[in-house]
């Protein structure tokens, strides 16, 4: 199938972000799973039974019919959403509500059902939900041929992009904070003949995160107008300065934010930047993550290479790290350690911390 390379211009206003035709996900959409060669770092949260949905993924159509006994949130009587606001730092946004995580969890499940996305991770005890990869059909061009024959030729159209969303819920003294992050993959040709393709990561989309946060507000009980107003009223604060500095021979990220705000923003950055957060301990300021450094695309072996069994180098394996957020008075520091808690000082540590700092800016 020919690859349809489509691009979507960035939204420059709230009205553009909230346009009603930006989202059209469908369960069982035409994503060619056999060709979706997902890098190790973009796999689901964990194969551990704590995080995997029993029996594989949960389809949007089956949310209400069956629920696994293990790992479900306690039953809590529904309560109307009261106070809710969106906080913002640069391109980062998160939702602050007066509902507990236990009250939120069933509604978050039904939200993904409403959107049409299946869950790959449903872990109330970890406060994490993650969808399967899916194609946003709203990005397809709506020309006269497409409008006329679209349903007949549905399987022949592809955007060449797939999306995945993660929700992370943190308990607060007044309710919960909801962090929603987007991850993307795009299909690219592997050779000049354009007869084969592969999938590679593409940047996260803050506009789609804003769209989903607004729709979530709507699902939780706000009217469409109220949800749009909440997004529009979110103060567009400049993100606090973040930079990589050296301390005792080891790199760290210094942020001009207090601990609470830095903790929130670092968590969202990790979700958006290719890290898999396996666990977290806010009291100690620790995120336990899995990460694999991206590598440059490898050229396909030529004819002689294939004849003599030449293969591309194996993809690097994910590494586990501890990312620590420390309070430094009115500032905060982000440190990188290995799985055993030893500070990392090499070039890889500097590259990882630079990635974190760039998203925080």
C-alpha positions as YAML, in Angstrom:
chain: A
units: angstrom
residues:
- id: 1
  name: UNK
  ca: [0.00, 0.00, 0.00]
- id: 2
  name: UNK
  ca: [1.33, 3.41, -0.85]
- id: 3
  name: UNK
  ca: [2.26, 5.50, 2.12]
- id: 4
  name: UNK
  ca: [0.19, 8.66, 2.41]
- id: 5
  name: UNK
  ca: [2.46, 11.24, 3.99]
- id: 6
  name: UNK
  ca: [0.20, 13.68, 5.74]
- id: 7
  name: UNK
  ca: [1.06, 16.61, 7.95]
- id: 8
  name: UNK
  ca: [-1.13, 18.65, 10.23]
- id: 9
  name: UNK
  ca: [-0.33, 22.29, 10.78]
- id: 10
  name: UNK
  ca: [0.13, 23.32, 14.39]
- id: 11
  name: UNK
  ca: [-2.80, 24.96, 16.06]
- id: 12
  name: UNK
  ca: [-2.27, 28.62, 16.81]
- id: 13
  name: UNK
  ca: [-5.35, 29.34, 18.87]
- id: 14
  name: UNK
  ca: [-7.68, 27.71, 21.35]
- id: 15
  name: UNK
  ca: [-10.46, 27.61, 18.76]
- id: 16
  name: UNK
  ca: [-8.25, 25.64, 16.40]
- id: 17
  name: UNK
  ca: [-7.19, 23.27, 19.15]
- id: 18
  name: UNK
  ca: [-10.81, 22.59, 20.04]
- id: 19
  name: UNK
  ca: [-12.08, 22.05, 16.51]
- id: 20
  name: UNK
  ca: [-14.50, 19.17, 16.55]
- id: 21
  name: UNK
  ca: [-12.95, 17.18, 13.70]
- id: 22
  name: UNK
  ca: [-9.49, 16.64, 15.18]
- id: 23
  name: UNK
  ca: [-10.27, 13.23, 16.74]
- id: 24
  name: UNK
  ca: [-11.62, 10.12, 15.05]
- id: 25
  name: UNK
  ca: [-10.17, 7.01, 16.65]
- id: 26
  name: UNK
  ca: [-11.87, 3.69, 16.07]
- id: 27
  name: UNK
  ca: [-11.49, 0.35, 17.78]
- id: 28
  name: UNK
  ca: [-9.86, -2.15, 15.49]
- id: 29
  name: UNK
  ca: [-8.74, 0.55, 13.05]
- id: 30
  name: UNK
  ca: [-6.55, -0.32, 10.10]
- id: 31
  name: UNK
  ca: [-3.14, -0.30, 11.76]
- id: 32
  name: UNK
  ca: [-0.88, -2.89, 10.19]
- id: 33
  name: UNK
  ca: [0.37, -4.51, 13.38]
- id: 34
  name: UNK
  ca: [2.75, -6.83, 11.52]
- id: 35
  name: UNK
  ca: [4.71, -3.81, 10.30]
- id: 36
  name: UNK
  ca: [4.54, -1.85, 13.56]
- id: 37
  name: UNK
  ca: [8.10, -2.49, 14.66]
- id: 38
  name: UNK
  ca: [7.90, -0.62, 17.94]
- id: 39
  name: UNK
  ca: [11.24, 0.29, 19.54]
- id: 40
  name: UNK
  ca: [11.76, -1.30, 22.98]
- id: 41
  name: UNK
  ca: [11.13, 1.98, 24.77]
- id: 42
  name: UNK
  ca: [7.71, 2.39, 23.13]
- id: 43
  name: UNK
  ca: [6.31, -0.93, 24.33]
- id: 44
  name: UNK
  ca: [3.57, -0.91, 26.94]
- id: 45
  name: UNK
  ca: [4.36, -0.04, 30.55]
- id: 46
  name: UNK
  ca: [5.36, -3.52, 31.66]
- id: 47
  name: UNK
  ca: [4.70, -7.18, 30.95]
- id: 48
  name: UNK
  ca: [4.30, -7.56, 34.70]
- id: 49
  name: UNK
  ca: [0.81, -8.75, 35.60]
- id: 50
  name: UNK
  ca: [0.40, -5.67, 37.80]
- id: 51
  name: UNK
  ca: [0.18, -3.52, 34.69]
- id: 52
  name: UNK
  ca: [-1.02, -5.75, 31.85]
- id: 53
  name: UNK
  ca: [-4.75, -5.97, 31.23]
- id: 54
  name: UNK
  ca: [-6.00, -9.49, 31.84]
- id: 55
  name: UNK
  ca: [-6.44, -11.34, 28.54]
- id: 56
  name: UNK
  ca: [-4.58, -8.72, 26.50]
- id: 57
  name: UNK
  ca: [-6.05, -5.36, 25.60]
- id: 58
  name: UNK
  ca: [-9.48, -4.13, 26.62]
- id: 59
  name: UNK
  ca: [-11.64, -3.09, 23.69]
- id: 60
  name: UNK
  ca: [-13.79, 0.00, 23.88]
- id: 61
  name: UNK
  ca: [-16.87, -2.13, 23.21]
- id: 62
  name: UNK
  ca: [-16.19, -4.47, 26.12]
- id: 63
  name: UNK
  ca: [-15.46, -1.96, 28.90]
- id: 64
  name: UNK
  ca: [-18.88, -2.26, 30.45]
- id: 65
  name: UNK
  ca: [-19.44, -6.00, 29.87]
- id: 66
  name: UNK
  ca: [-16.45, -7.52, 31.67]
- id: 67
  name: UNK
  ca: [-13.81, -6.30, 34.06]
- id: 68
  name: UNK
  ca: [-10.98, -8.39, 35.50]
- id: 69
  name: UNK
  ca: [-11.22, -9.02, 39.22]
- id: 70
  name: UNK
  ca: [-7.55, -8.26, 39.84]
- id: 71
  name: UNK
  ca: [-6.33, -4.70, 39.81]
- id: 72
  name: UNK
  ca: [-9.70, -3.01, 39.75]
- id: 73
  name: UNK
  ca: [-10.35, 0.20, 41.63]
- id: 74
  name: UNK
  ca: [-12.67, 0.08, 44.64]
- id: 75
  name: UNK
  ca: [-16.28, 0.80, 43.90]
- id: 76
  name: UNK
  ca: [-17.04, 4.40, 44.80]
- id: 77
  name: UNK
  ca: [-20.37, 6.15, 44.48]
- id: 78
  name: UNK
  ca: [-20.35, 8.62, 41.57]
- id: 79
  name: UNK
  ca: [-19.98, 12.27, 42.46]
- id: 80
  name: UNK
  ca: [-20.41, 15.32, 40.31]
- id: 81
  name: UNK
  ca: [-17.29, 17.17, 39.25]
- id: 82
  name: UNK
  ca: [-17.03, 20.38, 41.21]
- id: 83
  name: UNK
  ca: [-13.91, 22.51, 40.94]
- id: 84
  name: UNK
  ca: [-11.62, 21.78, 38.00]
- id: 85
  name: UNK
  ca: [-8.88, 23.76, 36.37]
- id: 86
  name: UNK
  ca: [-6.10, 23.30, 33.86]
- id: 87
  name: UNK
  ca: [-2.62, 24.39, 34.91]
- id: 88
  name: UNK
  ca: [-0.03, 25.17, 32.30]
- id: 89
  name: UNK
  ca: [3.71, 25.68, 31.93]
- id: 90
  name: UNK
  ca: [4.76, 26.32, 28.34]
- id: 91
  name: UNK
  ca: [3.36, 23.47, 26.23]
- id: 92
  name: UNK
  ca: [2.70, 21.32, 29.30]
- id: 93
  name: UNK
  ca: [-0.83, 21.16, 30.72]
- id: 94
  name: UNK
  ca: [-2.40, 19.09, 33.48]
- id: 95
  name: UNK
  ca: [-5.84, 18.86, 35.02]
- id: 96
  name: UNK
  ca: [-6.58, 19.53, 38.70]
- id: 97
  name: UNK
  ca: [-9.92, 18.19, 39.98]
- id: 98
  name: UNK
  ca: [-11.66, 17.70, 43.33]
- id: 99
  name: UNK
  ca: [-12.33, 13.98, 42.77]
- id: 100
  name: UNK
  ca: [-10.29, 11.21, 44.37]
- id: 101
  name: UNK
  ca: [-8.44, 8.68, 42.19]
- id: 102
  name: UNK
  ca: [-11.00, 6.04, 43.21]
- id: 103
  name: UNK
  ca: [-13.83, 8.25, 41.99]
- id: 104
  name: UNK
  ca: [-11.97, 9.09, 38.79]
- id: 105
  name: UNK
  ca: [-10.89, 5.64, 37.66]
- id: 106
  name: UNK
  ca: [-14.21, 4.25, 36.32]
- id: 107
  name: UNK
  ca: [-14.83, 7.54, 34.54]
- id: 108
  name: UNK
  ca: [-11.40, 7.44, 32.91]
- id: 109
  name: UNK
  ca: [-12.17, 3.95, 31.60]
- id: 110
  name: UNK
  ca: [-15.46, 5.11, 30.15]
- id: 111
  name: UNK
  ca: [-13.73, 8.15, 28.67]
- id: 112
  name: UNK
  ca: [-11.49, 5.97, 26.51]
- id: 113
  name: UNK
  ca: [-14.55, 3.92, 25.58]
- id: 114
  name: UNK
  ca: [-16.21, 7.12, 24.40]
- id: 115
  name: UNK
  ca: [-13.14, 8.18, 22.39]
- id: 116
  name: UNK
  ca: [-12.91, 4.72, 20.79]
- id: 117
  name: UNK
  ca: [-9.49, 3.73, 22.10]
- id: 118
  name: UNK
  ca: [-8.58, 0.37, 23.62]
- id: 119
  name: UNK
  ca: [-6.54, 0.10, 26.81]
- id: 120
  name: UNK
  ca: [-3.23, -1.75, 26.86]
- id: 121
  name: UNK
  ca: [-2.44, -0.77, 30.47]
- id: 122
  name: UNK
  ca: [-5.04, -0.39, 33.22]
- id: 123
  name: UNK
  ca: [-3.27, -0.11, 36.58]
- id: 124
  name: UNK
  ca: [-5.29, 1.75, 39.24]
- id: 125
  name: UNK
  ca: [-2.80, 0.79, 41.95]
- id: 126
  name: UNK
  ca: [-0.05, 2.52, 39.95]
- id: 127
  name: UNK
  ca: [-2.32, 5.36, 38.81]
- id: 128
  name: UNK
  ca: [-1.53, 4.67, 35.14]
- id: 129
  name: UNK
  ca: [-3.67, 4.07, 32.05]
- id: 130
  name: UNK
  ca: [-2.25, 3.69, 28.56]
- id: 131
  name: UNK
  ca: [-4.04, 3.13, 25.28]
- id: 132
  name: UNK
  ca: [-3.06, 0.89, 22.41]
- id: 133
  name: UNK
  ca: [-1.61, 2.42, 19.26]
- id: 134
  name: UNK
  ca: [-4.39, 3.74, 17.02]
- id: 135
  name: UNK
  ca: [-4.80, 5.79, 13.87]
- id: 136
  name: UNK
  ca: [-6.56, 9.16, 13.96]
- id: 137
  name: UNK
  ca: [-8.82, 8.96, 10.89]
- id: 138
  name: UNK
  ca: [-9.66, 12.65, 11.21]
- id: 139
  name: UNK
  ca: [-6.30, 13.38, 9.58]
- id: 140
  name: UNK
  ca: [-7.36, 11.83, 6.28]
- id: 141
  name: UNK
  ca: [-8.05, 14.37, 3.50]
- id: 142
  name: UNK
  ca: [-11.76, 14.89, 2.89]
- id: 143
  name: UNK
  ca: [-11.76, 15.45, -0.88]
- id: 144
  name: UNK
  ca: [-14.75, 14.59, -3.07]
- id: 145
  name: UNK
  ca: [-13.43, 11.12, -3.90]
- id: 146
  name: UNK
  ca: [-12.76, 10.35, -0.26]
- id: 147
  name: UNK
  ca: [-16.20, 11.60, 0.79]
- id: 148
  name: UNK
  ca: [-17.88, 9.56, -1.94]
- id: 149
  name: UNK
  ca: [-15.92, 6.31, -1.76]
- id: 150
  name: UNK
  ca: [-14.41, 6.55, 1.71]
- id: 151
  name: UNK
  ca: [-16.51, 3.79, 3.27]
- id: 152
  name: UNK
  ca: [-16.03, 1.48, 0.29]
- id: 153
  name: UNK
  ca: [-12.25, 1.99, 0.19]
- id: 154
  name: UNK
  ca: [-11.72, 2.50, 3.92]
- id: 155
  name: UNK
  ca: [-8.93, -0.04, 4.25]
- id: 156
  name: UNK
  ca: [-6.93, 1.52, 1.40]
- id: 157
  name: UNK
  ca: [-6.48, 4.85, 3.17]
- id: 158
  name: UNK
  ca: [-3.85, 5.45, 5.82]
- id: 159
  name: UNK
  ca: [-2.50, 8.53, 7.54]
- id: 160
  name: UNK
  ca: [0.88, 6.89, 8.05]
- id: 161
  name: UNK
  ca: [0.70, 7.87, 11.73]
- id: 162
  name: UNK
  ca: [-0.45, 6.20, 14.94]
- id: 163
  name: UNK
  ca: [-0.97, 7.64, 18.43]
- id: 164
  name: UNK
  ca: [-0.92, 6.39, 21.99]
- id: 165
  name: UNK
  ca: [-2.04, 8.24, 25.11]
- id: 166
  name: UNK
  ca: [-1.11, 7.79, 28.74]
- id: 167
  name: UNK
  ca: [-2.97, 9.11, 31.77]
- id: 168
  name: UNK
  ca: [-1.21, 9.32, 35.12]
- id: 169
  name: UNK
  ca: [-3.24, 10.19, 38.23]
- id: 170
  name: UNK
  ca: [-1.68, 11.56, 41.42]
- id: 171
  name: UNK
  ca: [-3.55, 11.98, 44.67]
- id: 172
  name: UNK
  ca: [-3.55, 15.42, 46.31]
- id: 173
  name: UNK
  ca: [-4.98, 16.75, 49.56]
- id: 174
  name: UNK
  ca: [-7.89, 18.27, 47.62]
- id: 175
  name: UNK
  ca: [-8.50, 15.53, 45.05]
- id: 176
  name: UNK
  ca: [-6.36, 14.51, 42.08]
- id: 177
  name: UNK
  ca: [-4.04, 15.77, 39.39]
- id: 178
  name: UNK
  ca: [-4.40, 14.21, 35.94]
- id: 179
  name: UNK
  ca: [-1.45, 14.17, 33.55]
- id: 180
  name: UNK
  ca: [-2.25, 13.21, 29.96]
- id: 181
  name: UNK
  ca: [0.57, 12.67, 27.49]
- id: 182
  name: UNK
  ca: [0.72, 11.82, 23.79]
- id: 183
  name: UNK
  ca: [3.18, 9.57, 21.98]
- id: 184
  name: UNK
  ca: [3.38, 9.23, 18.21]
- id: 185
  name: UNK
  ca: [4.81, 6.95, 15.53]
- id: 186
  name: UNK
  ca: [5.06, 7.58, 11.80]
- id: 187
  name: UNK
  ca: [5.51, 5.24, 8.86]
- id: 188
  name: UNK
  ca: [8.50, 5.97, 6.64]
- id: 189
  name: UNK
  ca: [9.98, 4.35, 3.57]
- id: 190
  name: UNK
  ca: [13.07, 2.22, 4.11]
- id: 191
  name: UNK
  ca: [14.54, 2.60, 0.61]
- id: 192
  name: UNK
  ca: [14.47, 4.74, -2.52]
- id: 193
  name: UNK
  ca: [12.21, 2.26, -4.31]
- id: 194
  name: UNK
  ca: [9.54, 3.00, -1.70]
- id: 195
  name: UNK
  ca: [8.44, -0.63, -1.66]
- id: 196
  name: UNK
  ca: [8.71, -1.18, 2.11]
- id: 197
  name: UNK
  ca: [8.13, 0.87, 5.23]
- id: 198
  name: UNK
  ca: [8.92, 0.89, 8.92]
- id: 199
  name: UNK
  ca: [7.62, 2.77, 11.95]
- id: 200
  name: UNK
  ca: [9.66, 5.32, 13.87]
- id: 201
  name: UNK
  ca: [8.88, 7.68, 16.78]
- id: 202
  name: UNK
  ca: [7.62, 11.18, 16.04]
- id: 203
  name: UNK
  ca: [7.38, 14.14, 18.46]
- id: 204
  name: UNK
  ca: [4.58, 14.35, 21.00]
- id: 205
  name: UNK
  ca: [1.72, 16.70, 20.07]
- id: 206
  name: UNK
  ca: [0.79, 19.25, 22.79]
- id: 207
  name: UNK
  ca: [-2.28, 20.30, 20.77]
- id: 208
  name: UNK
  ca: [-3.70, 16.77, 20.86]
- id: 209
  name: UNK
  ca: [-2.99, 16.63, 24.59]
- id: 210
  name: UNK
  ca: [-5.02, 19.83, 24.98]
- id: 211
  name: UNK
  ca: [-7.85, 18.39, 22.88]
- id: 212
  name: UNK
  ca: [-7.97, 15.24, 25.00]
- id: 213
  name: UNK
  ca: [-7.86, 17.18, 28.29]
- id: 214
  name: UNK
  ca: [-10.79, 19.30, 27.09]
- id: 215
  name: UNK
  ca: [-12.77, 16.24, 26.05]
- id: 216
  name: UNK
  ca: [-12.00, 14.63, 29.40]
- id: 217
  name: UNK
  ca: [-13.37, 17.69, 31.20]
- id: 218
  name: UNK
  ca: [-16.49, 17.39, 29.05]
- id: 219
  name: UNK
  ca: [-16.79, 13.69, 29.89]
- id: 220
  name: UNK
  ca: [-16.41, 14.39, 33.62]
- id: 221
  name: UNK
  ca: [-19.44, 16.67, 33.58]
- id: 222
  name: UNK
  ca: [-18.43, 20.04, 32.22]
- id: 223
  name: UNK
  ca: [-20.39, 21.33, 29.25]
- id: 224
  name: UNK
  ca: [-18.48, 21.79, 26.00]
- id: 225
  name: UNK
  ca: [-18.52, 25.56, 26.55]
- id: 226
  name: UNK
  ca: [-17.27, 25.19, 30.14]
- id: 227
  name: UNK
  ca: [-14.50, 22.80, 29.06]
- id: 228
  name: UNK
  ca: [-13.37, 25.18, 26.32]
- id: 229
  name: UNK
  ca: [-13.45, 28.11, 28.73]
- id: 230
  name: UNK
  ca: [-11.35, 26.15, 31.25]
- id: 231
  name: UNK
  ca: [-8.70, 25.54, 28.62]
- id: 232
  name: UNK
  ca: [-8.78, 29.15, 27.44]
- id: 233
  name: UNK
  ca: [-8.45, 30.45, 31.00]
- id: 234
  name: UNK
  ca: [-5.40, 28.33, 31.80]
- id: 235
  name: UNK
  ca: [-2.68, 30.92, 32.45]
- id: 236
  name: UNK
  ca: [0.02, 30.59, 29.81]
- id: 237
  name: UNK
  ca: [2.92, 30.79, 32.22]
- id: 238
  name: UNK
  ca: [6.41, 30.74, 30.83]
- id: 239
  name: UNK
  ca: [8.10, 27.50, 31.89]
- id: 240
  name: UNK
  ca: [10.73, 27.93, 34.57]
- id: 241
  name: UNK
  ca: [14.27, 27.96, 33.28]
- id: 242
  name: UNK
  ca: [15.85, 24.50, 33.05]
- id: 243
  name: UNK
  ca: [19.46, 23.84, 32.16]
- id: 244
  name: UNK
  ca: [22.06, 21.09, 32.47]
- id: 245
  name: UNK
  ca: [24.92, 21.92, 34.83]
- id: 246
  name: UNK
  ca: [27.78, 19.95, 36.38]
- id: 247
  name: UNK
  ca: [28.06, 19.17, 40.07]
- id: 248
  name: UNK
  ca: [30.99, 17.19, 41.47]
- id: 249
  name: UNK
  ca: [31.74, 15.82, 38.01]
- id: 250
  name: UNK
  ca: [28.20, 14.63, 37.29]
- id: 251
  name: UNK
  ca: [25.53, 16.36, 35.16]
- id: 252
  name: UNK
  ca: [22.15, 17.36, 36.55]
- id: 253
  name: UNK
  ca: [19.19, 19.49, 35.48]
- id: 254
  name: UNK
  ca: [18.64, 22.66, 37.52]
- id: 255
  name: UNK
  ca: [15.05, 24.01, 37.40]
- id: 256
  name: UNK
  ca: [13.90, 27.39, 38.69]
- id: 257
  name: UNK
  ca: [10.84, 25.76, 40.29]
- id: 258
  name: UNK
  ca: [10.05, 24.50, 43.77]
- id: 259
  name: UNK
  ca: [9.80, 20.77, 44.39]
- id: 260
  name: UNK
  ca: [6.03, 20.34, 43.97]
- id: 261
  name: UNK
  ca: [5.85, 22.00, 40.58]
- id: 262
  name: UNK
  ca: [9.12, 20.46, 39.41]
- id: 263
  name: UNK
  ca: [7.89, 16.98, 40.38]
- id: 264
  name: UNK
  ca: [4.73, 17.43, 38.32]
- id: 265
  name: UNK
  ca: [6.54, 18.79, 35.27]
- id: 266
  name: UNK
  ca: [9.33, 16.20, 35.32]
- id: 267
  name: UNK
  ca: [6.75, 13.40, 35.47]
- id: 268
  name: UNK
  ca: [4.93, 14.76, 32.43]
- id: 269
  name: UNK
  ca: [8.22, 15.23, 30.60]
- id: 270
  name: UNK
  ca: [9.15, 11.60, 31.23]
- id: 271
  name: UNK
  ca: [5.79, 10.43, 29.89]
- id: 272
  name: UNK
  ca: [6.19, 12.53, 26.75]
- id: 273
  name: UNK
  ca: [9.89, 12.01, 26.04]
- id: 274
  name: UNK
  ca: [10.26, 8.28, 25.52]
- id: 275
  name: UNK
  ca: [10.66, 7.10, 29.13]
- id: 276
  name: UNK
  ca: [8.54, 4.32, 30.60]
- id: 277
  name: UNK
  ca: [7.76, 5.17, 34.23]
- id: 278
  name: UNK
  ca: [7.53, 1.85, 36.03]
- id: 279
  name: UNK
  ca: [7.10, 3.23, 39.54]
- id: 280
  name: UNK
  ca: [7.43, 6.46, 41.50]
- id: 281
  name: UNK
  ca: [7.96, 7.53, 45.10]
- id: 282
  name: UNK
  ca: [7.04, 11.17, 45.63]
- id: 283
  name: UNK
  ca: [8.17, 11.18, 49.26]
- id: 284
  name: UNK
  ca: [11.72, 10.36, 48.10]
- id: 285
  name: UNK
  ca: [11.42, 12.33, 44.85]
- id: 286
  name: UNK
  ca: [12.12, 9.23, 42.74]
- id: 287
  name: UNK
  ca: [10.88, 8.08, 39.34]
- id: 288
  name: UNK
  ca: [11.88, 4.53, 38.39]
- id: 289
  name: UNK
  ca: [12.09, 4.49, 34.60]
- id: 290
  name: UNK
  ca: [13.04, 2.36, 31.64]
- id: 291
  name: UNK
  ca: [14.68, 4.02, 28.64]
- id: 292
  name: UNK
  ca: [16.49, 3.14, 25.45]
- id: 293
  name: UNK
  ca: [18.47, 5.76, 23.57]
- id: 294
  name: UNK
  ca: [17.25, 6.30, 20.00]
- id: 295
  name: UNK
  ca: [19.67, 5.45, 17.22]
- id: 296
  name: UNK
  ca: [19.96, 6.68, 13.65]
- id: 297
  name: UNK
  ca: [17.94, 4.72, 11.05]
- id: 298
  name: UNK
  ca: [19.92, 1.75, 9.76]
- id: 299
  name: UNK
  ca: [20.15, 1.28, 5.96]
- id: 300
  name: UNK
  ca: [18.61, -1.91, 4.60]
- id: 301
  name: UNK
  ca: [21.19, -4.50, 3.43]
- id: 302
  name: UNK
  ca: [21.72, -4.53, -0.34]
- id: 303
  name: UNK
  ca: [21.18, -7.56, -2.56]
- id: 304
  name: UNK
  ca: [24.62, -9.04, -1.85]
- id: 305
  name: UNK
  ca: [24.18, -8.33, 1.83]
- id: 306
  name: UNK
  ca: [20.89, -10.22, 1.90]
- id: 307
  name: UNK
  ca: [22.39, -13.13, -0.08]
- id: 308
  name: UNK
  ca: [25.27, -13.47, 2.38]
- id: 309
  name: UNK
  ca: [23.12, -12.99, 5.43]
- id: 310
  name: UNK
  ca: [24.08, -9.44, 6.37]
- id: 311
  name: UNK
  ca: [21.83, -8.06, 9.09]
- id: 312
  name: UNK
  ca: [21.34, -4.68, 10.67]
- id: 313
  name: UNK
  ca: [22.76, -4.24, 14.15]
- id: 314
  name: UNK
  ca: [20.39, -5.30, 16.90]
- id: 315
  name: UNK
  ca: [18.40, -2.55, 18.57]
- id: 316
  name: UNK
  ca: [19.79, -1.45, 21.96]
- id: 317
  name: UNK
  ca: [18.08, -2.92, 24.99]
- id: 318
  name: UNK
  ca: [16.17, -0.74, 27.47]
- id: 319
  name: UNK
  ca: [18.08, 0.35, 30.57]
- id: 320
  name: UNK
  ca: [16.57, 1.04, 33.97]
- id: 321
  name: UNK
  ca: [17.34, 4.29, 35.76]
- id: 322
  name: UNK
  ca: [16.31, 6.29, 38.80]
- id: 323
  name: UNK
  ca: [15.46, 9.92, 38.13]
- id: 324
  name: UNK
  ca: [15.51, 11.91, 41.35]
- id: 325
  name: UNK
  ca: [13.92, 15.32, 41.89]
- id: 326
  name: UNK
  ca: [15.62, 17.15, 44.77]
- id: 327
  name: UNK
  ca: [14.50, 20.33, 46.50]
- id: 328
  name: UNK
  ca: [17.13, 23.08, 46.40]
- id: 329
  name: UNK
  ca: [15.29, 25.89, 48.18]
- id: 330
  name: UNK
  ca: [13.30, 27.79, 45.56]
- id: 331
  name: UNK
  ca: [14.88, 25.61, 42.88]
- id: 332
  name: UNK
  ca: [14.95, 21.90, 42.14]
- id: 333
  name: UNK
  ca: [17.56, 19.54, 40.73]
- id: 334
  name: UNK
  ca: [17.03, 16.42, 38.60]
- id: 335
  name: UNK
  ca: [19.65, 13.69, 39.03]
- id: 336
  name: UNK
  ca: [20.16, 10.47, 37.07]
- id: 337
  name: UNK
  ca: [21.27, 7.21, 38.71]
- id: 338
  name: UNK
  ca: [21.44, 3.62, 37.55]
- id: 339
  name: UNK
  ca: [19.14, 0.89, 38.84]
- id: 340
  name: UNK
  ca: [21.36, 0.43, 41.91]
- id: 341
  name: UNK
  ca: [21.26, 4.13, 42.79]
- id: 342
  name: UNK
  ca: [24.75, 5.11, 41.55]
- id: 343
  name: UNK
  ca: [25.00, 8.58, 39.98]
- id: 344
  name: UNK
  ca: [25.64, 8.49, 36.22]
- id: 345
  name: UNK
  ca: [28.43, 10.72, 34.88]
- id: 346
  name: UNK
  ca: [29.08, 9.70, 31.26]
- id: 347
  name: UNK
  ca: [27.96, 11.03, 27.89]
- id: 348
  name: UNK
  ca: [24.79, 8.92, 27.96]
- id: 349
  name: UNK
  ca: [23.74, 10.58, 31.24]
- id: 350
  name: UNK
  ca: [24.32, 14.02, 29.76]
- id: 351
  name: UNK
  ca: [22.26, 13.17, 26.66]
- id: 352
  name: UNK
  ca: [19.37, 11.86, 28.76]
- id: 353
  name: UNK
  ca: [19.34, 14.86, 31.09]
- id: 354
  name: UNK
  ca: [19.59, 17.23, 28.12]
- id: 355
  name: UNK
  ca: [16.49, 15.56, 26.66]
- id: 356
  name: UNK
  ca: [14.65, 16.19, 29.95]
- id: 357
  name: UNK
  ca: [15.81, 19.81, 30.14]
- id: 358
  name: UNK
  ca: [14.76, 20.55, 26.55]
- id: 359
  name: UNK
  ca: [11.18, 19.40, 27.17]
- id: 360
  name: UNK
  ca: [11.02, 21.41, 30.41]
- id: 361
  name: UNK
  ca: [11.98, 24.66, 28.62]
...
